[in-house]
């Protein structure tokens, strides 16, 4: 009797394979990616989908199954801050000596790792479908779980350009024909950049992409080093590297926190620093920050 050959399921799926899995047309998969509704990565110009992440995403859309009370208290989460890099938060974590480690990659990456219990908090700035920030993505994933989404700061984001070059970029459409530093696909700033380009009528091939830059710092450095003509970054980073800045939008950066962790000593040490005058002074010094509503709750899940 001949042996039956078994094939191991691929770790990453293509658009066609995801469409077959979801039983939808490929166009629908592209729409889900554009809206930031399904986890994906971009590599060599292709969209790839981690199989396990897609399966978790599907599980999160299952209805009729009650959540397990106290599920998030099953075991302690590691003292790690995930998500998108924010210069002010990075400084506050170090200055407060709270002992929280960081793994700043991107908003979407932080959301996935947080769902996998790889950290106790994640920094996010994911634009909602219509208006606002972060609540669409958080409610979809953690609507019935004991998580809280609180405001960290409003941040001024725009085009970081070489010193004195602001006049070359009077509006967003001025990016056409320029080398633009892009972020990784999972980054909140990249999602917002792509939306603003669509609204400005700029096709993706209207710019010369450079990168990807893996942090706010990397974006600014690509302009400072002459590798890019512009980057869609924070005013705080433009100021730090003495670069030009053309403001575009005020975004909201929030913290998604496990409710239990909020009351533990590490997080309380961070919050204690935020109540001090030196924190407000630092935010003003960095420029482009508004921390007047720090701590405002935008979502409170579970019970």
C-alpha positions as CSV (number, residue, x, y, z in Angstrom):
1,X,0.0,0.0,0.0
2,X,1.5,3.4,-1.0
3,X,2.0,6.0,1.7
4,X,-0.2,9.1,1.7
5,X,1.8,12.3,1.5
6,X,0.7,15.0,4.0
7,X,1.4,18.6,3.5
8,X,1.9,21.0,6.4
9,X,-0.4,24.0,6.3
10,X,1.5,27.2,5.3
11,X,2.2,29.7,8.0
12,X,1.2,32.6,5.7
13,X,-1.8,32.8,3.4
14,X,-2.2,34.7,0.1
15,X,-5.1,37.0,-0.7
16,X,-6.6,34.1,-2.8
17,X,-6.2,31.6,0.0
18,X,-7.8,34.0,2.6
19,X,-10.7,34.7,0.2
20,X,-11.3,30.9,-0.1
21,X,-11.1,30.5,3.7
22,X,-13.7,33.3,4.2
23,X,-15.7,32.3,1.1
24,X,-15.7,35.8,-0.3
25,X,-14.3,37.4,-3.4
26,X,-10.7,38.6,-3.4
27,X,-11.9,42.2,-3.7
28,X,-13.6,41.9,-0.3
29,X,-10.3,40.8,1.2
30,X,-8.6,44.0,-0.2
31,X,-11.5,46.0,1.3
32,X,-10.9,44.4,4.7
33,X,-7.2,45.2,4.5
34,X,-7.8,48.8,3.4
35,X,-10.2,49.3,6.4
36,X,-7.7,47.7,8.8
37,X,-10.2,45.1,9.7
38,X,-8.1,42.0,9.1
39,X,-4.5,41.4,10.3
40,X,-2.0,41.3,7.5
41,X,1.6,42.1,6.5
42,X,3.2,43.4,3.3
43,X,6.4,41.9,2.0
44,X,8.0,42.3,-1.5
45,X,4.9,44.2,-2.6
46,X,2.5,41.4,-1.6
47,X,-0.1,41.0,1.1
48,X,0.5,38.1,3.4
49,X,-1.8,36.8,6.2
50,X,-0.5,34.9,9.2
51,X,-2.8,31.9,9.4
52,X,-3.0,31.9,13.2
53,X,-3.7,35.6,13.3
54,X,-6.5,35.2,10.7
55,X,-8.0,32.3,12.8
56,X,-7.9,34.5,15.9
57,X,-9.6,37.3,14.0
58,X,-12.3,34.9,12.9
59,X,-12.8,33.7,16.5
60,X,-13.2,37.3,17.6
61,X,-16.1,37.6,15.2
62,X,-17.9,34.5,16.5
63,X,-21.3,35.2,18.0
64,X,-23.4,33.3,20.5
65,X,-20.5,32.2,22.7
66,X,-20.4,33.8,26.1
67,X,-17.0,35.0,27.4
68,X,-15.5,33.3,30.3
69,X,-15.7,35.4,33.5
70,X,-12.3,36.4,34.8
71,X,-10.6,35.1,31.6
72,X,-8.0,37.9,31.7
73,X,-7.1,37.0,35.3
74,X,-6.2,33.4,34.4
75,X,-2.5,34.2,34.6
76,X,-0.4,37.4,35.0
77,X,0.6,39.3,31.8
78,X,4.3,40.1,31.4
79,X,5.3,43.7,32.3
80,X,5.7,44.8,28.7
81,X,4.4,47.8,26.9
82,X,3.4,47.0,23.3
83,X,2.1,48.9,20.3
84,X,3.1,52.1,18.5
85,X,6.1,54.1,19.5
86,X,5.5,57.4,21.2
87,X,8.5,59.6,22.2
88,X,6.7,61.1,25.2
89,X,5.5,57.7,26.5
90,X,9.0,56.2,25.9
91,X,10.5,59.0,28.0
92,X,7.9,58.7,30.8
93,X,8.4,54.9,31.1
94,X,12.1,55.4,31.6
95,X,11.8,58.5,33.8
96,X,9.2,56.9,36.1
97,X,11.5,53.8,36.7
98,X,8.3,51.7,36.7
99,X,10.1,48.6,35.4
100,X,7.9,48.1,32.4
101,X,9.8,46.9,29.4
102,X,8.8,48.0,25.8
103,X,8.3,46.3,22.5
104,X,7.2,49.2,20.3
105,X,6.6,48.0,16.7
106,X,3.2,49.3,15.5
107,X,-0.4,49.8,16.5
108,X,-1.7,46.7,14.7
109,X,1.2,44.5,15.9
110,X,0.6,45.8,19.5
111,X,-3.1,44.9,19.2
112,X,-2.3,41.3,18.1
113,X,0.4,40.8,20.8
114,X,-2.0,42.3,23.4
115,X,-4.7,39.8,22.3
116,X,-2.1,37.0,22.7
117,X,-1.3,38.2,26.3
118,X,2.3,39.2,25.5
119,X,2.0,42.5,27.4
120,X,-0.2,44.4,29.8
121,X,-0.7,47.6,27.7
122,X,-0.5,48.8,24.1
123,X,-0.2,52.2,22.6
124,X,-2.5,52.8,19.7
125,X,-3.4,55.4,17.1
126,X,-5.6,53.6,14.6
127,X,-8.1,55.8,12.7
128,X,-11.7,54.8,13.0
129,X,-13.7,54.0,9.9
130,X,-15.6,57.3,10.0
131,X,-14.1,59.6,12.7
132,X,-12.2,59.3,15.9
133,X,-9.4,57.0,16.9
134,X,-8.9,53.4,18.2
135,X,-12.4,52.6,19.5
136,X,-13.5,50.7,16.4
137,X,-10.5,48.3,16.6
138,X,-10.7,47.9,20.3
139,X,-14.4,47.3,20.6
140,X,-14.2,44.7,17.8
141,X,-11.5,42.7,19.6
142,X,-12.2,43.3,23.3
143,X,-15.8,44.4,23.6
144,X,-16.7,42.0,26.5
145,X,-13.2,41.7,28.1
146,X,-11.9,43.7,31.1
147,X,-9.9,46.2,29.1
148,X,-9.8,50.0,29.3
149,X,-8.8,52.4,26.5
150,X,-7.6,55.7,28.0
151,X,-6.3,58.8,26.3
152,X,-2.6,59.5,26.5
153,X,-2.2,62.6,24.3
154,X,-3.3,64.3,21.2
155,X,-0.4,64.7,18.8
156,X,0.3,67.0,15.8
157,X,1.2,64.9,12.8
158,X,2.3,66.3,9.4
159,X,5.1,66.2,6.8
160,X,8.6,66.2,8.1
161,X,10.9,67.8,5.5
162,X,14.4,69.2,5.2
163,X,14.8,72.6,7.0
164,X,13.3,75.4,5.0
165,X,11.4,73.1,2.6
166,X,8.0,73.5,4.1
167,X,7.0,75.9,1.2
168,X,7.3,72.9,-1.2
169,X,4.5,71.2,0.6
170,X,1.5,73.6,0.9
171,X,-1.0,70.6,0.8
172,X,-1.0,66.9,1.0
173,X,-1.1,66.4,-2.7
174,X,2.3,68.1,-2.9
175,X,3.8,64.7,-2.0
176,X,3.4,63.6,-5.7
177,X,6.8,62.9,-7.3
178,X,8.7,63.0,-4.0
179,X,10.6,60.3,-2.1
180,X,8.4,59.5,0.9
181,X,9.5,57.5,3.9
182,X,6.8,54.9,4.6
183,X,6.1,52.9,7.8
184,X,5.3,49.2,8.0
185,X,1.8,48.2,7.0
186,X,0.7,47.6,10.5
187,X,1.6,51.1,11.7
188,X,-1.2,53.5,12.5
189,X,0.6,56.3,10.7
190,X,0.8,54.2,7.6
191,X,-2.9,53.5,7.7
192,X,-3.6,57.2,8.1
193,X,-1.1,58.1,5.3
194,X,-2.8,55.8,2.9
195,X,-6.3,57.2,3.7
196,X,-5.1,60.8,3.3
197,X,-3.5,59.9,0.0
198,X,-6.8,58.4,-1.3
199,X,-8.7,61.5,-0.1
200,X,-6.2,63.7,-1.9
201,X,-6.6,61.7,-5.1
202,X,-3.0,60.4,-4.9
203,X,-2.5,56.9,-6.3
204,X,0.2,54.8,-4.5
205,X,2.5,55.1,-7.5
206,X,2.4,58.9,-7.3
207,X,5.2,58.9,-4.8
208,X,8.5,57.1,-4.6
209,X,8.4,54.9,-1.5
210,X,11.4,54.7,0.7
211,X,11.7,52.4,3.7
212,X,9.9,51.1,5.6
213,X,10.9,53.1,8.6
214,X,10.1,51.0,11.8
215,X,9.6,53.9,14.2
216,X,8.8,57.6,14.4
217,X,12.5,58.2,15.0
218,X,13.5,56.2,11.9
219,X,11.0,58.3,9.8
220,X,12.6,61.5,10.8
221,X,16.2,60.2,10.4
222,X,15.5,59.1,6.8
223,X,14.7,62.8,6.0
224,X,17.7,64.1,8.1
225,X,20.0,61.7,6.2
226,X,18.7,62.8,2.8
227,X,17.2,59.4,2.0
228,X,13.7,60.8,1.8
229,X,12.2,64.1,0.8
230,X,9.3,63.8,3.3
231,X,8.0,61.6,6.1
232,X,4.5,61.5,7.6
233,X,5.6,62.0,11.2
234,X,5.3,63.9,14.5
235,X,6.1,67.5,15.1
236,X,8.1,66.4,18.2
237,X,10.4,64.4,16.0
238,X,10.9,67.2,13.5
239,X,11.8,69.5,16.4
240,X,14.2,67.0,17.9
241,X,16.2,66.7,14.6
242,X,15.8,70.4,13.6
243,X,13.8,69.5,10.5
244,X,11.0,71.4,8.7
245,X,7.4,70.6,9.5
246,X,4.1,71.1,7.6
247,X,1.2,70.3,9.9
248,X,-1.6,68.0,8.6
249,X,-3.7,66.5,11.3
250,X,-4.2,66.2,15.1
251,X,-4.4,62.5,16.1
252,X,-5.2,60.8,19.4
253,X,-2.8,58.3,20.9
254,X,-4.5,56.0,23.4
255,X,-3.4,53.3,25.9
256,X,-5.1,50.0,25.8
257,X,-4.6,48.6,29.3
258,X,-5.6,45.3,31.1
259,X,-7.8,46.6,33.9
260,X,-6.1,44.5,36.5
261,X,-2.7,45.9,35.5
262,X,-3.9,49.5,35.8
263,X,-4.0,49.1,39.6
264,X,-0.6,47.3,39.9
265,X,2.5,49.2,41.1
266,X,4.3,49.5,37.7
267,X,1.4,51.3,36.0
268,X,0.7,53.4,39.1
269,X,4.3,54.6,39.1
270,X,3.9,55.7,35.5
271,X,0.6,57.5,36.3
272,X,2.3,59.2,39.3
273,X,4.9,60.7,37.1
274,X,2.2,62.0,34.7
275,X,0.7,64.0,37.6
276,X,3.9,65.9,38.2
277,X,4.8,69.3,36.7
278,X,7.9,67.9,35.1
279,X,5.7,65.7,32.8
280,X,3.7,68.7,31.5
281,X,7.0,70.6,31.1
282,X,8.5,67.8,29.1
283,X,5.3,67.5,26.8
284,X,5.5,71.2,26.1
285,X,9.2,71.1,25.5
286,X,8.8,68.3,22.9
287,X,6.1,70.3,21.0
288,X,3.1,69.0,19.2
289,X,1.5,67.4,22.3
290,X,-1.7,68.1,24.1
291,X,-1.9,66.2,27.4
292,X,-4.8,68.1,29.0
293,X,-7.2,65.1,28.7
294,X,-4.7,62.4,29.7
295,X,-6.5,59.6,31.4
296,X,-9.9,60.2,29.8
297,X,-11.6,56.8,29.3
298,X,-12.8,56.2,25.7
299,X,-13.7,52.5,26.2
300,X,-14.4,50.3,29.2
301,X,-14.9,46.7,28.3
302,X,-16.4,43.8,30.3
303,X,-17.5,44.1,33.9
